Amino acid sequence: MSRTITGVVQDPPYLKRLAVSSPEALVEQATQKLLSAGIQLIEFRYQLYRRMGVPAVVLHPCYLVEDEQLDEASDIVAGLGLPLTPPLLMNANTEGKFVTLSRLHRITASTAPGSQRFLQLLPASFAGLAPSDLIPSPTSSKTTIRIPRESAVYACLIRIIALSPRHDPTRVQALSDLAMLTMHHLYGMEGYNEEEDNLDPDEDPDVQGALARVRDWTWNREWRVGEEWIGDLLYGYVEGTYLDAYLPWSH
């Protein structure tokens, strides 16, 4: 909000910073500041999906932060001139806890709903990742940024799906993410192909390759003890015998 001093309208000081710096530069500065303060960052959502082969546009870079560090991390980012902003009702209604639990810090000067971009900090407990699920980012010089193993990304989404009510927007969004990852990462599809889509799963090389990868994760014991059901469920989902409506939900 602008304020008036001796008759002159003054823009908030953070607007100039947002206007003269690119969102990418602002995110880079923020992550460096967080890492130097000892904040553990875990790459999550669309930049992680891009790493896994999804042709997604990363409008809102997202990192998981340990719950006990979330307030400190948000204060650090706000101190850099990236204001904390409440989520738009539209986004909350479509993405659920993916945004309502987040600290959203603006990285664009515009406040128009279609052009705002945010640095998104999510409490790590939401994703439920364990230290054994994480590896260093292979393309980042900032070695303290971690990324989940590929199997852990699927396990995380399936947990969120199973722990959310059936028609909750959080579950709907997690189902959408799971479908997108399965299509591009496991099947290796770049777009819809009617000829391939009509193949029997037993004869489809993309499906068989995806099933082989899921089997490898199971044989390598990448599912947590007591969560072997995730591997079975993912195998059925990739095979096409488990539809979205059959995936578990909470009551």
C-alpha positions as CSV (number, residue, x, y, z in Angstrom):
1,M,0.0,0.0,0.0
2,S,1.4,3.5,-0.9
3,R,1.7,6.2,1.8
4,T,1.8,9.9,1.5
5,I,4.6,12.1,2.9
6,T,4.2,15.9,2.5
7,G,1.7,15.4,-0.4
8,V,4.0,13.0,-2.3
9,V,2.8,9.4,-2.8
10,Q,5.7,7.1,-1.8
11,D,5.7,3.4,-2.9
12,P,6.7,0.8,-0.3
13,P,10.5,0.4,-0.5
14,Y,10.2,-3.3,-1.5
15,L,8.4,-2.5,-4.7
16,K,11.6,-1.0,-6.3
17,R,13.5,-4.1,-5.4
18,L,10.9,-6.3,-6.9
19,A,10.6,-4.2,-10.0
20,V,14.4,-4.0,-10.8
21,S,15.3,-7.6,-10.1
22,S,14.2,-10.8,-11.9
23,P,12.2,-13.4,-9.9
24,E,15.0,-15.8,-10.6
25,A,17.7,-13.5,-9.2
26,L,15.5,-12.8,-6.1
27,V,15.0,-16.5,-5.4
28,E,18.8,-17.1,-5.8
29,Q,19.6,-14.3,-3.3
30,A,17.0,-15.6,-0.9
31,T,18.2,-19.3,-1.0
32,Q,21.8,-18.2,-0.5
33,K,20.8,-16.1,2.5
34,L,18.7,-19.0,4.0
35,L,21.5,-21.5,3.5
36,S,24.1,-19.1,5.0
37,A,21.8,-18.8,8.1
38,G,21.8,-22.6,8.5
39,I,18.3,-23.2,7.1
40,Q,17.9,-26.6,5.5
41,L,16.2,-26.4,2.1
42,I,14.5,-29.3,0.3
43,E,13.5,-28.8,-3.3
44,F,9.9,-29.6,-3.9
45,R,7.1,-29.5,-6.5
46,Y,7.6,-28.0,-9.9
47,Q,11.3,-27.4,-10.0
48,L,11.7,-30.9,-8.7
49,Y,9.2,-32.2,-11.3
50,R,11.2,-30.5,-14.1
51,R,14.3,-32.3,-12.8
52,M,12.3,-35.5,-13.3
53,G,11.4,-34.7,-16.9
54,V,8.1,-32.9,-16.6
55,P,7.9,-29.9,-19.0
56,A,6.4,-27.7,-16.2
57,V,6.9,-23.9,-15.9
58,V,8.2,-23.0,-12.5
59,L,6.3,-19.9,-11.5
60,H,6.5,-20.4,-7.8
61,P,9.8,-22.0,-6.7
62,C,9.0,-24.2,-3.6
63,Y,11.2,-25.5,-0.8
64,L,10.4,-27.6,2.2
65,V,11.8,-26.1,5.5
66,E,11.9,-27.9,8.8
67,D,8.9,-26.8,10.8
68,E,11.0,-25.4,13.7
69,Q,12.9,-23.2,11.2
70,L,9.9,-22.0,9.2
71,D,9.3,-18.8,11.1
72,E,13.0,-17.9,11.0
73,A,13.2,-18.7,7.3
74,S,10.1,-16.6,6.5
75,D,11.5,-13.6,8.5
76,I,14.8,-13.8,6.6
77,V,13.1,-13.8,3.3
78,A,10.8,-10.9,4.3
79,G,13.9,-9.0,5.5
80,L,15.3,-9.2,2.0
81,G,12.3,-7.2,0.7
82,L,10.1,-10.1,-0.5
83,P,6.8,-9.5,1.4
84,L,4.8,-12.2,2.9
85,T,1.5,-12.5,1.1
86,P,-1.6,-14.5,2.0
87,P,-2.7,-17.1,-0.6
88,L,-5.4,-16.2,-3.1
89,L,-8.7,-17.8,-2.3
90,M,-8.8,-19.3,-5.8
91,N,-5.4,-21.1,-5.2
92,A,-6.4,-22.2,-1.8
93,N,-9.6,-23.7,-3.2
94,T,-7.7,-25.6,-6.0
95,E,-4.5,-26.6,-4.3
96,G,-5.5,-26.9,-0.6
97,K,-2.7,-27.4,1.9
98,F,-0.1,-27.1,-0.9
99,V,-0.7,-23.3,-0.6
100,T,-2.6,-22.8,2.7
101,L,0.3,-24.2,4.8
102,S,2.9,-22.2,2.8
103,R,4.6,-19.0,3.5
104,L,4.3,-17.2,0.2
105,H,6.8,-14.4,-0.5
106,R,6.2,-12.2,-3.5
107,I,9.0,-12.1,-6.1
108,T,7.2,-9.8,-8.6
109,A,6.1,-6.2,-8.2
110,S,2.7,-6.9,-9.9
111,T,-0.2,-7.8,-7.6
112,A,-2.5,-8.9,-10.5
113,P,-3.7,-12.4,-9.8
114,G,-2.4,-13.8,-13.1
115,S,1.0,-12.3,-12.9
116,Q,2.0,-12.6,-9.2
117,R,4.9,-15.1,-8.5
118,F,6.0,-16.3,-5.1
119,L,8.9,-18.0,-3.3
120,Q,7.0,-20.7,-1.5
121,L,8.2,-22.2,1.8
122,L,6.3,-25.2,3.0
123,P,6.7,-27.0,6.4
124,A,8.6,-30.2,5.9
125,S,6.1,-32.2,8.0
126,F,3.5,-31.8,5.2
127,A,5.6,-33.9,2.8
128,G,6.6,-36.4,5.5
129,L,10.1,-37.0,4.0
130,A,12.7,-38.8,6.1
131,P,16.5,-38.0,6.0
132,S,17.0,-41.3,4.2
133,D,14.7,-40.1,1.4
134,L,17.0,-37.2,0.5
135,I,20.1,-36.8,-1.6
136,P,22.2,-33.7,-2.5
137,S,21.0,-31.8,-5.5
138,P,23.3,-33.0,-8.4
139,T,23.1,-29.7,-10.3
140,S,23.5,-27.2,-7.5
141,S,26.8,-25.9,-6.0
142,K,24.8,-25.3,-2.8
143,T,25.4,-28.8,-1.4
144,T,23.0,-28.2,1.5
145,I,20.0,-28.1,-0.8
146,R,18.5,-31.6,-0.8
147,I,16.1,-33.3,-3.2
148,P,14.0,-36.4,-2.6
149,R,14.9,-39.7,-4.3
150,E,12.6,-40.4,-7.2
151,S,10.7,-43.2,-5.4
152,A,10.3,-40.9,-2.3
153,V,8.6,-38.3,-4.5
154,Y,5.9,-40.8,-5.4
155,A,5.6,-42.1,-1.9
156,C,5.2,-38.6,-0.6
157,L,2.3,-37.9,-3.0
158,I,0.6,-41.2,-2.3
159,R,0.8,-40.5,1.4
160,I,-0.8,-37.0,0.9
161,I,-3.5,-38.6,-1.2
162,A,-4.2,-41.3,1.4
163,L,-4.3,-38.8,4.3
164,S,-6.6,-36.3,2.7
165,P,-10.5,-36.5,2.5
166,R,-11.8,-37.8,-0.8
167,H,-12.9,-34.5,-2.3
168,D,-10.4,-32.3,-0.5
169,P,-8.5,-29.9,-2.9
170,T,-5.2,-31.1,-1.4
171,R,-5.9,-34.7,-2.5
172,V,-7.1,-33.5,-5.9
173,Q,-3.9,-31.5,-6.4
174,A,-1.7,-34.5,-5.3
175,L,-3.6,-36.7,-7.7
176,S,-2.9,-34.2,-10.5
177,D,0.8,-34.1,-9.6
178,L,1.0,-37.9,-9.5
179,A,-0.7,-38.2,-12.9
180,M,1.7,-35.6,-14.4
181,L,4.8,-37.3,-13.0
182,T,3.7,-40.8,-14.1
183,M,3.0,-39.6,-17.6
184,H,6.3,-37.7,-18.2
185,H,8.7,-39.3,-15.7
186,L,7.7,-43.0,-15.7
187,Y,6.1,-43.4,-19.2
188,G,8.4,-40.8,-20.7
189,M,5.6,-39.3,-22.7
190,E,6.0,-35.8,-24.3
191,G,2.3,-35.6,-25.4
192,Y,-0.8,-37.5,-26.3
193,N,-0.3,-40.3,-28.9
194,E,-3.5,-42.0,-29.9
195,E,-1.7,-45.0,-31.4
196,E,0.3,-45.6,-28.3
197,D,-2.7,-44.9,-26.0
198,N,-4.6,-47.7,-27.7
199,L,-1.9,-50.3,-27.0
200,D,-2.6,-53.1,-24.5
201,P,-0.5,-52.4,-21.4
202,D,1.2,-55.8,-21.8
203,E,2.4,-54.7,-25.2
204,D,3.2,-51.0,-24.5
205,P,6.9,-50.5,-24.0
206,D,6.4,-47.3,-22.1
207,V,4.2,-49.0,-19.6
208,Q,6.4,-52.0,-19.3
209,G,9.5,-49.8,-18.8
210,A,7.6,-47.8,-16.1
211,L,6.5,-51.1,-14.3
212,A,10.1,-52.3,-14.4
213,R,11.3,-49.1,-12.6
214,V,8.6,-49.5,-9.9
215,R,9.6,-53.2,-9.4
216,D,13.3,-52.1,-9.0
217,W,12.3,-49.7,-6.3
218,T,10.4,-52.5,-4.5
219,W,13.3,-55.0,-4.9
220,N,15.7,-52.4,-3.7
221,R,13.5,-51.9,-0.6
222,E,13.1,-48.2,-1.2
223,W,9.7,-48.1,0.5
224,R,9.7,-47.7,4.3
225,V,9.0,-50.6,6.5
226,G,5.3,-50.9,6.8
227,E,4.7,-48.9,3.6
228,E,5.3,-51.7,1.1
229,W,1.7,-51.1,0.1
230,I,2.8,-47.9,-1.6
231,G,4.9,-49.9,-4.1
232,D,2.0,-52.3,-4.7
233,L,-0.4,-49.4,-5.2
234,L,2.0,-47.5,-7.5
235,Y,2.5,-50.6,-9.6
236,G,-1.3,-51.0,-10.1
237,Y,-1.6,-47.3,-10.8
238,V,1.1,-47.4,-13.5
239,E,-0.3,-50.6,-14.9
240,G,-3.8,-48.9,-15.2
241,T,-5.6,-51.2,-12.8
242,Y,-5.9,-48.5,-10.1
243,L,-7.8,-45.4,-11.2
244,D,-7.8,-42.1,-9.2
245,A,-11.1,-42.9,-7.7
246,Y,-9.7,-46.2,-6.2
247,L,-6.7,-44.6,-4.5
248,P,-7.2,-44.4,-0.7
249,W,-8.5,-41.3,1.2
250,S,-9.1,-40.4,4.8
251,H,-12.5,-40.0,6.4
